[in-house]
Amino acid sequence: MNETFENKTFVNDTKIKRALISVTDKNGIDILARELISHNIEILSTGGTAKFLEENGILVKDVSEETGFPEILNGRVKTLHPNIHGGILGRRNNANHIKKMQEHNIVEIDLLIINLYKFTETVKKTHDNSKIIENIDIGGPAMIRAGAKNHEFVSVITDTNDYTELTNQLKHNGSTTYNFRKYLAGKAFKLTNQYDLEISNWFSEYKEYTPQLPETISIELQKSLSMRYGENPHQHAAFYKTADTRIGAAQSEKLHGKELSYNNINDSDAAFELISEFELPAIAIIKHANPCGVSENLNINLAWENALQTDPISAFGGIVAMNRELKADLAIKMKSLFLEVIIAPNVTNEALQIFADKPNVRILKSGKIPNPMDNGFSMKSISGGMLVQTRDNHILKKEDLKVVTKKLPNEDQINDLLFAWKVAKHTKSNAIIYAKNLQTAGIGAGQMSRIDSTNIANEKAKKSATFANLNEPLTIGSVVASDAFFPFPDGLIAAADAGATAVIQPGGSIKDKDVIAAADERGLVMVFTSIRHFKH
């Protein structure tokens, strides 16, 4: 805890006489309990916590002894009793409260030390509904909220990091300051809010009665990383995690390199989302959230070389994502190029050693590859609100393709068309992707017109051929993917002139007949997907 509490003014000279301890995380609780005993503070406790404290030689009074009622329903009911909640909620400066508490033999409880059942951790470990439901804490949140409401008199500790400050405060006549209690109350309500949100999100997975886009969405953001600056040096920034546990850059572990920047995380997320689309070993090189080279190959080392070949100039200072373990032989190849981030499901110690003298390269380990079909929301902030949509988790299959030209695709073309379509899905619109032999041949992204993207992809392919000393650009004999329909035949004609033999696009333009006719005139294959992938 970084807060300081210099105000030593106590409301009604409140002194802690009784504490109730009920914790799932028992780290340090025996030490704190002994500190309480040293200040002549009586300790009430429940179930497993009481047993733990007693085993450590600490005298406690069981809650059932205080209530005169045993724990029932397998522990579901133990603290939900007037003797407990009256002792927490009673105002010490209210004559009527004091009189009623005396009439019913309710003794004040001045300190609560509580943490909750591990609901989120249980959800991660099991799909057993009964186990998950039994880890929905009822008594804990009820006591925490009661104590936080009555923070004028009651201290509520919900975070083990606050044990030290509590110990320091008790040195002052066994009391706590109002400032400290109010600080604790704020943390308490934040905890119960987050806890309820996690539970609500779990129940929302039952889609039969839950709308895809609910009327209200609650988001709990937890600061995970402070940053030197945002997209630009004059902007302040931090990375906040949500309750979403989807595998990716947000959940990855940094194994090597300096601090991640705002742009590093944004680009790493884009790269890893793209790479999750592929089953074969694959490499994606990302620059400014757009792919500048992608390849799928049985040999991950060849996938790297092919991805780099697409646009080696733009790859400088890029982000690399891969869906296989990073090993030493590939690490040696990657080391020759300046890279900002490498993210992989696993990284060998030998590969890490190769980058030991490259402290500026961040290396992230995800553990697994995300499922591209995962449900969930994607959100984008605008002034005064949030744009919310379901994730673009559509996966195009071979049987979804509708051939609209006279010429039919062969098997190699189909594989390349599906490959190019996956890359187009993760490229800023307007997107044009040339691909050949499961590697990108030219990429045009984020332009105001589709023909501009086509021309840029063509020019990049020509430069790549020159750089690699190839006889001709890789667009010769390639396929081309467009993330949305061609509004006019000009884009398709430009692709044909660049050497493309097959086209994949959504279809649906009022000019479809003209575009199909242009394809037939040039002997192209064209397939419609009936779905588009705008990405802004």
C-alpha positions in Angstrom: 0.0 0.0 0.0 1.5 3.3 -1.1 -1.0 5.6 0.7 0.0 7.6 3.8 -2.4 8.3 6.6 -1.1 11.2 8.6 -4.5 12.3 10.1 -4.5 10.7 13.5 -8.0 12.0 14.4 -10.2 9.2 15.6 -14.0 9.3 15.2 -15.5 8.9 18.7 -12.1 7.7 19.9 -12.8 4.4 18.2 -10.6 1.6 19.5 -10.5 -1.9 18.1 -11.6 -4.5 20.6 -13.0 -7.3 18.5 -12.0 -8.6 15.0 -13.6 -11.1 12.7 -11.2 -13.0 10.5 -12.4 -15.2 7.6 -9.9 -15.6 4.8 -9.2 -17.9 1.8 -5.7 -16.6 1.4 -4.0 -17.4 4.7 -0.6 -15.9 3.9 0.6 -13.9 6.9 -2.7 -14.1 8.7 -1.1 -16.0 11.7 1.4 -13.2 12.1 -1.3 -10.5 11.9 -3.5 -12.4 14.4 -0.7 -12.5 16.9 -0.3 -8.7 16.5 -4.0 -8.3 17.3 -3.7 -10.5 20.4 -0.8 -8.3 21.6 -3.3 -5.4 21.6 -5.8 -7.4 23.6 -8.1 -7.7 20.5 -10.5 -10.6 20.7 -10.7 -12.7 17.5 -13.8 -14.3 16.0 -13.3 -16.7 13.2 -15.0 -19.2 10.9 -14.4 -22.8 9.7 -11.0 -23.3 8.0 -9.6 -20.0 9.1 -10.4 -20.8 12.8 -8.8 -24.2 12.4 -5.7 -22.7 10.8 -5.3 -20.1 13.6 -5.8 -22.6 16.3 -3.2 -25.0 14.8 -0.8 -22.0 15.0 -1.5 -21.6 18.7 -3.8 -18.6 18.4 -6.8 -18.4 20.6 -10.0 -17.6 18.6 -13.7 -17.7 19.3 -15.8 -19.6 16.7 -18.5 -17.6 15.1 -21.1 -20.3 15.9 -20.3 -19.7 19.6 -21.0 -16.0 19.1 -24.3 -16.6 17.3 -25.5 -19.6 19.3 -26.2 -21.3 15.9 -24.0 -23.8 14.1 -22.8 -23.6 10.6 -25.4 -25.3 8.4 -25.9 -26.2 4.7 -22.2 -27.2 4.3 -21.0 -23.8 5.5 -23.3 -21.8 3.2 -24.8 -20.2 6.4 -22.5 -19.2 9.2 -22.0 -15.4 9.4 -25.5 -14.5 8.1 -26.8 -13.7 11.5 -28.0 -10.6 13.5 -25.3 -11.1 16.1 -22.6 -10.7 13.4 -24.2 -8.1 11.1 -25.6 -6.1 14.0 -22.1 -6.0 15.5 -20.7 -4.7 12.2 -23.5 -2.2 11.3 -24.3 -0.7 14.7 -23.4 2.9 14.9 -21.4 3.6 18.1 -22.7 7.2 18.4 -26.4 6.3 18.0 -28.3 5.8 21.3 -31.0 3.8 19.7 -28.5 1.4 18.0 -26.6 1.0 21.3 -29.8 0.3 23.2 -31.0 -2.4 20.7 -27.6 -4.0 20.6 -27.6 -4.3 24.4 -31.2 -5.7 24.4 -30.2 -8.5 22.0 -26.7 -9.1 23.4 -25.0 -8.0 20.2 -21.3 -7.1 20.7 -19.5 -4.6 18.5 -17.1 -5.9 15.8 -14.6 -3.2 15.0 -12.3 -5.0 12.5 -13.0 -7.3 9.6 -10.2 -9.2 7.8 -11.8 -11.0 4.9 -10.9 -12.2 1.4 -13.3 -14.0 -0.8 -13.7 -17.5 -2.3 -11.6 -17.9 -5.4 -14.4 -17.7 -8.0 -12.4 -16.7 -11.0 -9.6 -19.1 -10.3 -12.2 -21.9 -10.0 -13.8 -21.0 -13.4 -10.3 -21.3 -15.0 -9.7 -24.7 -13.5 -13.0 -26.4 -14.1 -16.3 -26.5 -16.1 -18.1 -28.2 -13.2 -21.1 -25.9 -12.5 -21.5 -27.2 -9.0 -17.9 -26.5 -8.0 -18.1 -23.0 -9.6 -21.4 -22.2 -7.9 -20.0 -23.3 -4.5 -17.2 -20.7 -5.0 -19.7 -17.8 -5.2 -19.1 -16.2 -1.8 -22.2 -14.8 -0.1 -21.3 -14.2 3.5 -18.0 -12.6 2.7 -19.3 -9.8 0.4 -22.2 -9.2 2.8 -19.8 -8.5 5.7 -17.4 -6.5 3.6 -20.2 -4.2 2.3 -21.6 -3.9 5.8 -18.2 -3.0 7.3 -17.4 -0.5 4.5 -20.8 1.2 4.9 -20.1 1.6 8.6 -16.4 2.6 8.0 -16.9 5.5 10.4 -16.3 2.9 13.1 -15.2 -0.3 11.4 -12.0 -1.1 9.6 -12.3 -3.6 6.6 -9.1 -5.3 5.4 -9.6 -7.1 2.1 -6.0 -6.9 0.8 -3.0 -8.6 2.4 -0.9 -5.6 1.2 -2.7 -3.6 3.9 -1.6 -5.8 6.8 1.5 -3.7 7.4 -0.3 -0.4 7.6 -2.9 -1.9 9.9 -0.1 -3.0 12.2 1.4 0.5 12.1 -2.0 2.1 12.9 -2.6 -0.2 15.9 0.5 1.1 17.6 -1.5 4.3 18.2 -3.6 3.2 21.1 -4.9 0.1 19.2 -7.0 2.4 16.9 -7.1 3.3 13.2 -7.5 6.7 11.6 -10.7 7.7 9.8 -8.7 8.4 6.6 -7.4 4.8 6.7 -10.9 3.3 7.3 -12.3 5.4 4.4 -9.5 4.2 2.1 -10.2 0.6 3.1 -13.9 1.1 2.5 -13.2 2.3 -1.0 -11.1 -0.8 -1.7 -13.8 -3.0 -0.2 -16.6 -1.7 -2.5 -14.3 -2.0 -5.5 -13.5 -5.6 -4.6 -17.2 -6.6 -4.2 -18.1 -4.8 -7.5 -15.3 -6.6 -9.4 -16.3 -9.9 -7.8 -20.0 -9.5 -8.7 -18.9 -8.5 -12.3 -16.9 -11.7 -12.7 -19.8 -13.8 -11.5 -22.2 -11.9 -13.8 -20.0 -12.4 -16.7 -19.9 -16.1 -16.1 -23.7 -16.3 -16.0 -23.9 -14.2 -19.2 -22.3 -17.1 -21.0 -25.7 -18.8 -21.1 -26.8 -17.2 -24.3 -30.2 -18.8 -24.6 -31.8 -15.9 -22.6 -29.0 -13.4 -22.8 -29.0 -10.9 -25.7 -25.7 -10.8 -27.7 -25.4 -7.1 -26.9 -26.9 -6.4 -23.4 -28.5 -3.1 -22.4 -25.7 -2.4 -20.0 -22.0 -3.6 -20.0 -19.9 -3.2 -16.9 -16.1 -3.3 -17.4 -13.6 -3.6 -14.6 -10.1 -2.5 -15.6 -7.1 -3.4 -13.5 -3.8 -1.5 -14.1 -1.2 -4.0 -15.2 1.6 -1.9 -16.5 2.6 1.7 -16.4 4.2 3.1 -19.5 6.6 5.8 -20.3 4.2 7.3 -22.8 1.4 6.3 -25.2 1.3 6.3 -29.0 3.4 9.5 -28.9 5.8 10.8 -26.2 3.5 13.7 -25.1 0.7 11.2 -24.2 0.5 9.4 -20.8 -0.4 5.7 -21.0 -0.9 2.5 -19.0 -2.1 -1.0 -19.8 -5.2 -2.2 -18.0 -6.4 -5.8 -18.0 -10.0 -6.8 -18.1 -11.6 -10.0 -16.8 -11.3 -11.5 -20.3 -8.8 -14.4 -20.1 -8.5 -14.9 -23.8 -5.0 -16.0 -24.7 -2.9 -13.3 -26.3 -0.6 -10.4 -25.8 -2.5 -9.3 -22.7 -2.0 -12.7 -20.9 1.5 -13.3 -22.1 4.7 -13.5 -20.0 7.6 -11.3 -20.9 10.8 -13.4 -20.8 13.3 -10.9 -22.2 13.8 -7.3 -23.1 12.9 -3.8 -22.0 9.5 -2.5 -21.0 6.6 -3.0 -23.4 5.3 0.2 -25.0 1.7 1.1 -25.9 2.4 0.4 -29.6 4.2 -2.8 -28.8 1.2 -4.3 -27.0 -1.3 -3.0 -29.7 0.8 -4.5 -32.5 1.6 -7.7 -30.6 -2.2 -8.3 -30.1 -2.8 -7.8 -33.8 0.0 -10.1 -34.8 -1.1 -12.9 -32.4 -4.8 -12.6 -33.4 -3.7 -13.1 -37.0 -1.4 -16.1 -36.3 -4.2 -17.9 -34.4 -6.0 -18.4 -37.7 -3.4 -21.0 -39.0 -3.0 -24.7 -38.2 0.3 -25.3 -40.0 3.4 -23.6 -38.6 3.1 -19.9 -39.5 4.8 -16.5 -39.1 3.3 -13.1 -39.2 5.3 -9.9 -39.3 3.3 -6.8 -38.2 4.0 -3.1 -38.5 1.5 -0.5 -37.2 -1.1 -3.2 -36.6 -1.0 -4.3 -40.3 0.7 -7.4 -41.7 3.7 -6.7 -43.9 4.5 -10.4 -44.4 2.8 -13.7 -43.5 3.6 -17.3 -44.4 2.4 -20.8 -43.6 4.8 -23.7 -44.1 5.5 -27.2 -42.7 9.0 -25.8 -41.8 8.7 -22.8 -39.4 12.1 -21.6 -40.5 10.9 -21.4 -44.1 7.8 -19.7 -43.0 10.0 -16.9 -41.5 12.0 -16.5 -44.7 8.9 -16.4 -46.8 7.1 -13.9 -44.6 10.2 -11.7 -44.5 10.5 -11.8 -48.3 7.1 -10.1 -48.8 8.4 -6.7 -47.5 11.8 -6.8 -45.8 12.0 -3.0 -45.7 8.7 -2.6 -43.7 9.7 -5.6 -41.5 12.5 -3.5 -39.9 11.4 -2.7 -36.4 8.3 -4.9 -36.7 6.5 -7.4 -34.4 6.8 -11.1 -35.1 4.2 -13.6 -34.0 4.5 -17.4 -34.5 2.3 -20.3 -33.6 5.1 -22.7 -32.8 7.9 -22.7 -30.2 10.8 -20.4 -30.9 14.0 -22.4 -31.1 17.6 -21.5 -31.4 18.0 -22.0 -35.2 15.1 -19.6 -35.9 16.3 -17.2 -33.2 19.6 -16.9 -35.0 17.8 -15.9 -38.2 15.6 -13.4 -36.5 18.4 -11.8 -34.6 19.9 -10.4 -37.9 16.9 -8.1 -38.2 15.9 -5.3 -35.8 12.6 -6.4 -34.2 10.6 -4.8 -31.4 8.7 -7.9 -30.2 8.6 -11.6 -30.7 5.6 -13.5 -29.4 5.3 -17.3 -29.4 3.5 -20.0 -27.4 6.9 -21.1 -26.0 10.5 -20.2 -26.2 13.5 -22.4 -25.5 16.3 -21.4 -23.2 18.7 -21.7 -26.1 16.7 -19.2 -28.1 16.6 -16.7 -25.2 20.4 -17.0 -24.8 20.8 -16.0 -28.5 19.0 -12.7 -27.7 20.9 -12.1 -24.4 22.9 -9.3 -26.0 19.8 -7.7 -27.6 18.1 -6.1 -24.5 15.8 -4.0 -26.7 14.0 -7.0 -28.2 11.0 -8.0 -26.1 10.2 -11.8 -26.1 6.8 -12.8 -25.0 5.5 -16.3 -24.2 1.8 -16.9 -24.5 1.7 -20.6 -23.4 -1.0 -21.5 -25.9 -2.5 -20.2 -29.2 -6.0 -18.5 -28.9 -9.0 -20.1 -30.6 -10.0 -17.8 -33.5 -13.6 -18.9 -33.0 -13.8 -17.6 -29.4 -16.8 -15.5 -28.6 -16.6 -12.1 -26.8 -16.8 -8.4 -27.5 -14.4 -6.0 -29.3 -14.6 -2.4 -28.1 -13.4 0.9 -29.4 -13.6 4.1 -27.5 -14.9 7.3 -29.1 -15.6 10.7 -27.5 -18.5 10.1 -25.1 -18.9 6.4 -25.5 -17.8 3.0 -26.7 -18.5 1.1 -29.9 -19.1 -2.5 -29.0 -19.5 -5.5 -31.4 -19.1 -9.2 -31.2 -15.7 -10.5 -32.2 -15.1 -11.2 -35.9 -14.7 -14.9 -35.3 -16.0 -16.2 -38.6 -13.9 -19.0 -40.1 -14.3 -19.5 -43.9 -14.2 -23.1 -45.0 -13.7 -24.6 -48.4 -17.3 -25.6 -48.7 -18.4 -22.0 -48.2 -16.8 -20.8 -51.4 -19.0 -20.0 -54.4 -17.3 -20.2 -57.8 -18.8 -17.5 -60.0 -16.6 -17.7 -63.1 -16.4 -20.2 -65.9 -13.0 -21.3 -64.8 -12.8 -23.5 -61.7 -10.1 -23.3 -59.1 -7.6 -26.1 -58.6 -6.6 -27.4 -55.1 -3.5 -25.2 -54.8 -5.5 -22.1 -55.7 -8.1 -23.0 -53.1 -5.5 -23.3 -50.4 -3.9 -20.0 -51.4 -7.3 -18.3 -51.6 -8.2 -19.4 -48.0 -4.8 -18.3 -46.8 -5.1 -14.9 -48.4 -8.6 -14.5 -47.0 -7.3 -15.1 -43.4 -4.6 -12.4 -43.9 -7.2 -9.9 -45.4 -9.4 -10.4 -42.3 -6.6 -9.0 -40.1 -5.5 -6.2 -42.4 -6.9 -2.6 -42.2 -9.6 -1.9 -44.9 -9.4 -1.4 -47.8 -7.3 -4.5 -47.9 -5.8 -6.3 -50.9 -3.7 -9.4 -50.3 -1.7 -11.3 -53.0 -0.6 -14.8 -52.0 1.3 -17.6 -53.6 2.3 -21.0 -52.1 0.9 -20.0 -48.7 2.9 -16.8 -48.4 2.0 -13.2 -49.0 3.3 -11.8 -52.2 2.0 -8.2 -51.8 -0.1 -6.3 -49.3 -2.1 -3.1 -49.7 -3.7 -1.8 -46.5 -5.8 1.0 -45.1 -6.3 3.1 -48.3 -9.2 5.3 -49.2 -10.0 3.3 -52.3 -9.6 -0.4 -53.2 -7.7 0.4 -56.4 -5.1 2.4 -54.3 -4.6 -0.7 -52.1 -4.2 -2.8 -55.3 -1.6 -0.5 -56.7 0.4 -0.4 -53.5 0.4 -4.2 -53.2 1.6 -4.4 -56.8 4.4 -1.9 -56.2 5.5 -3.6 -53.0 5.7 -6.9 -54.8 7.9 -5.4 -57.5 10.2 -3.9 -54.9 10.4 -7.2 -53.0 11.3 -9.1 -56.2 14.1 -6.6 -56.9 15.4 -6.8 -53.3 15.4 -10.7 -53.4 16.9 -10.8 -57.0 13.9 -12.6 -58.3 13.2 -12.8 -62.0 9.6 -11.7 -61.5 7.3 -10.5 -58.7 5.6 -13.1 -56.6 2.3 -11.7 -57.8 2.8 -13.6 -61.1 0.7 -16.8 -60.7 -0.7 -15.6 -57.4 -4.2 -15.3 -56.0 -5.7 -12.1 -54.6 -8.1 -11.5 -51.7 -10.2 -8.4 -51.2 -11.8 -7.9 -47.7 -14.9 -6.3 -49.4 -16.4 -6.5 -52.8 -14.9 -4.8 -55.9 -17.2 -1.9 -56.6 -16.0 -1.7 -60.2 -13.9 -4.0 -62.5 -10.9 -1.8 -62.3 -9.4 -3.4 -59.1 -9.8 -6.9 -60.6 -8.3 -5.8 -63.9 -5.3 -4.3 -62.0 -4.9 -7.6 -60.1 -5.0 -9.6 -63.4 -2.4 -7.2 -64.9 -0.2 -7.9 -61.9 -0.3 -11.7 -62.7 -3.1 -12.9 -60.4 -4.9 -16.1 -61.6 -7.6 -16.3 -59.0 -9.7 -13.9 -56.9 -11.5 -14.2 -53.6 -14.0 -11.5 -52.5 -17.4 -11.2 -50.7 -19.5 -10.3 -53.7 -22.7 -8.3 -53.4 -21.9 -5.2 -55.5 -24.4 -3.9 -58.0 -21.5 -4.3 -60.5 -20.9 -8.0 -59.7 -21.9 -9.0 -63.3 -19.4 -6.6 -64.7 -16.7 -7.8 -62.4 -17.4 -11.4 -63.2 -17.4 -10.7 -66.9 -14.0 -9.0 -66.6 -12.7 -12.1 -64.8 -14.0 -14.4 -67.5 -12.5 -12.2 -70.2 -9.1 -12.6 -68.6 -9.4 -16.3 -67.8 -9.4 -15.8 -64.0 -11.0 -17.9 -61.3 -13.2 -15.9 -58.9 -15.0 -17.1 -55.8 -17.5 -15.3 -53.6 -17.5 -15.7 -49.8 -20.8 -13.9 -49.0 -19.1 -12.3 -46.0 -16.8 -9.3 -45.6 -14.1 -8.5 -43.1 -13.9 -4.7 -42.7 -11.2 -3.8 -40.1 -10.9 -0.1 -39.1 
